[in-house]
Amino acid sequence: MTAPIFVSYASKDREAALSLCHVLEKRGFRCWISIRDIGPGENFQVAIPRAIHDAKVMVLVFSAESNNSNEVKKELALAGQNRLIVIPVRVEDVAPGDAFAYELATHQWIDLFEDWENSIQRLSEQLLRVAEVMPQPVAASTTLGTEPAQAHPATPETARPPHRIGGVSSAPAGPKPTASKPLTRFGFNLLVAVYLAPLIVLQILANSEATGGKSDMHYYAALTTALLLGYAVWGLLTDKGTISHREVDQIDGEASAASLDSADHVYCVILALFAVVNWYVLHQANRDMTGLSSIVTLVWSFMSLIVLILALVQFWNMKSGRLVKLTRKTAPR
């Protein structure tokens, strides 16, 4: 999805850029900003040029960071190629470097750091007059997983972006999310490997002493344990990063994520079933044991319950999208 207004910014200025985008959308203008509008798994090298091509105006959030950002320079060059009107807004009192001085020599600046409310009003008028971008009753650009923002007047408390003091945001801290952070794929596989490794040794030893049907039972149990352990170890070796969907927006730079594969879903289901069977077998065996063997069996039956619960929780996190796979991460813009 594209919009008439493309917001260009350096990654360290994303709070100010998002605040600017938010207050413009409160006034009815539709904006496109990469940190929000590039979907999971989408190629940013395709999405950004397409959004610039379909836009009418670029609002350039200018600061010391964007003054040295190669990505912002590329976006400004694409804006020139597509004949976009560029409106530079300064969030810091900084003079443009040589490259930006040439590109923006004929553009009228708007300084947001001097008087935020009046500057936003000037920007809105500029969008209406020069860029001929008409506001809509409801902003169409939305944050992933949220409802479209209603067009209410922006208040100074909600519209003003955070000011930086010594590189640290001075905005008042908002309420911290209460949702717990899901266990990563790496951590889950590590726990499973610790749980399964001793089991396969015990099953091999039990198979060597058993005969007949019991020997076959221990053989297939050891084979199933080996397959699950192999998948867990493979996951540990190949894991490139699973992350909470809330953490994707907190990465320093551009990033996107995708849902985990169906193989991980099946793995969690099989592991949950295995844990149930294993708990029952160990619980029954513990009745006939005493001493150290009884303690070890009791501990591993308890771990089976823990793995069962974690496998079900992990399956739910994957299916609901709370736990995602990092597919793209670039350096700060």
N, C-alpha and C positions, 0 to 999 in steps of 0.2 A: 504494500500500500504506500502510495506517495501522497504528497501534500503541496500546496502552493508555496509554502515557506520552508526552506532548508536551513537548519541551524548548524553552523560550522563552529567547532570549538576544539581546544586541546583537552586531552583526557583529564588533566588535573583541574580543569575548570568545569567539570561536568556538573557540579552542584549549582554553580551560577547559571550554566546553560539550561539545566533542567528547570530552575526557578524562572528563568526568562521564558522558556517554552510554556511553562504552566500558566504564567500570568497572561501571555498572549492568547492561549486557548481559553482562559477564563473570559476574555474579551470576544471570543468567537472566531479567532483566527486558527486555521489548521496548520500545524507544524509537523515537520519530519526531523527526528533526531536519532542518530545511529544507536546510541546506548539503549534506546527503548524500542525502536521500530525495526531493527534487524532481528528476525526471528531465529529460533534455535536451528542450528545446522545450515543457516543461509550464508552464502558467500558474500562477505562484506565488500569484496572487490567488484562484485556485480551490483549489489544493492545500492551502494553509495553513488556510482555514476548514473544509475537509473533514476534515483531520487533527484539528483541535480538536474538531469535532463527534463524531468517532468515538472520541476518547480518553476515558479515565476521570479522568485527573489531569494537571495541568500542573506541571512542575518549572521554576520560574522562576530562571534564573541571574542573580542581582542584583549589580550593580556600579555604579560612577559612570557608566559608559557606558549601561547599560540604564536607569538613573535618568532619563536625558534622551532616551531613544529613543521616538519616536512609534510605531514599529512594534511595540515590546514593549507599549506601552499599548493598542494596538488588539487585540493577541493576548490581553491580560489581560481586556479588555472582552468579547471573544468567549467566553473561558472562563467569565465570569460568566453570559452569556446561555445557554450550554450546560450550566450547572450543574456544571462541572468542579471538583474539589478542587484548590486551588492550594497547592503547597508551595514557598515561597521559600527559596532557598539563596544565601547571600552568599559571594562569592569575594573581596570586599574589605570592609574595615571602613568602610562608608558608610551614612549614615542615608537612608531613603527621602524623596523630595520630597513635596510636598503631594498630588499625584495618587495616588502609590503609597501614601502614608501612609493615605489614606482607604480605598483598595481592600484593603490588606493589614492593616488595623488589628486584625482578629480572627484572623490567621493566626500560627502558630508558626514562627519562623525557625530555620534551621539554618545555622550558620557553618562553611563549609568551610575558611576561611583559618586557623582556630585549630588544629584537629586533624583532618586529612584522613581518616585511617582510621576514627576513632571517629564522625566526622560522616557518613561514608558508611554506616556500620553503622546509625546513627540514621535516616538517610534510607530505607534498605532496610526497616527495621522500620516506619517510618511508612507506606511504600507498602503493606506487607502488612496493617497494622492499620487505617489510616484509609481508604485508597483501595481496599483489597481487591484489589490487583493481584498476581496469583500469578506467580512466576517460572517459566520454562520451562527444560528441560534445555539447549537450544541457543538462542542469540539469533537472532531471525529478521531483524532489521534489519541490512543489510549495506551496506558501501560499494560503489559502482558498480564492477563488475569484480573483486570479491574474493569469497572464500568466506565463509559465515556464521561468525561468531566462536564458538569453542567455549567452553563454560562452565567455565573454569578459575578458581581463586581469584585475585583481583587481588593483585599484590605492590606494596609501596610504591613501588618504582622505576618500575613501568609505570603505576600508577594515579594517582599524584600529578600534578595539572595544573601547567603552568608558572606561576611567580609573576612578576608584573610589577614591575620596578624602574624607576621613572621612565618608564613607558609602554613599556619594552622587555622582551620576554620573557627570563627568566633560565633557561629550560629548556636543558639541554645540547643542543647541535646534533646532530641525527641524521645518519645517512649520507646524503649527497647522491645523488640519482638519477643513474645513469650514462648513461641513455638520452639521446641527442642530441635537441635541440629541432628539430622539423620546420620546413622553410622555409614561411613564411606564403604565403597566396594572393597577397597584394600583392607580396611580394618575388619570387615565381615569375613573375608576370605582367610585372613590371618587367624582369626578365632576358630574358624572351621578346621583349618589345617592342624591347629594345636589339639582340637577335639578328636580328629579322625586318626592322626598318626599313631597314638598308642593303641587305638582300637584294632587297626589292621595287624599290628604285631600280635596282639592277644588272639585274634581270630586265626592267624596262621599257626600259632602254637596250639590252639584248641583243635584245629583241623588235623594236625600231626598225631594227636593222641586219640581222636575219635575214629569210629568205624561206621560203615553202612550209611544209613540215612543222615545221621548226625554229621558225618564227615562231609556229605554233599551240602548240607545246610551251612556249615562253617565255610565251605569253599565259595558258595555264591555270596555269602555275607561279606567275605574278604574281598571278592571281586567288586561288589557294589561299593564297598568302602574305598577301594583303590581308585575306582572311577571318579567318585566324588572328591577324593583327596587330590587326584590329578587335575581336576577342573579348578579346585581351589588354588593349587600351586600355580597353574597356568594363569589364573586371574591375578595372582600376586606378581608374576613376572611381566605380564603384558599390560597391567593397569596403567593408563595414561592420565588418570585423574577423574574421579567422580566427585561430585560436589553438590551441595544443596542448591536448589534453584534460586534461593535468596542470595547466595554468595556470588552468583555469576555477575550481578550488577556491581559488586564491590571490588572486582578485579581492576588493578591499575593498568588501564589500556582497554582495547576492544576485545570482547569475548562473546562466544555463543556456545550453546550446549544442545544436545539432542537426547531423546529418551534412550534408555538402555535396551539392548537387543532382547528378543524373545528367549534366547538361550539362557539368559540370566534369570528370567521368570521361571522357566522350566526347572532350572537348577535349584531355585529356592523351594519349589513345590516338592521335588523329589527329596531334597534334603530334609524338609519338614516331615514327610512320610517316613523317611529313614530314622529320624530322631524319635518318632513315636514308637516304631517297632523296637528300636534299640532300648528305649526306656523301659518298655514292657518286659523284654528279655532280661535286662539287667535287674529289674525290680524282682522278677520271679527268681532269678539265680541268687539274689542276695539273701533270700529266705533260708537257703541251705548252707550259707557260708558264715564263718566266724573269723575274728581277728583282723589281720591286715587285709586279707582278700575281701572281707565284708566292707571295710572302709573304702577301699578303692572302687569296688562295684557301686557303692552308694554315691560316691563323688561323681562317677561317670554317668550314673543314671540322672543325677541332678543336672549335670552339664547337658545331657540330652534334652531336658526340658528347656534349658536356657537357649540352646541352639534352635529348638522348635519355635520358641517365641520370636527369636531374632529373625529366623527365616521367614516367618509370616509377616513380621513388621517390614522386613526388607522388601518382600514381594509387594506389599502395599505401597511403600515409598516409591518403588519403581513404576508401578502401574498408575499411581496418582500423579507422577511427575515431580514429587518432592526431591527425588534423587535423580540427577541427570549426569550425562557423560560430557565432559568438556571436549568440544570439537575444534574450537578455534580460540587462540589467545595471541594477541599481537602486543608489541611494545607500546608504551604510552605514545599518544599522538603528539 
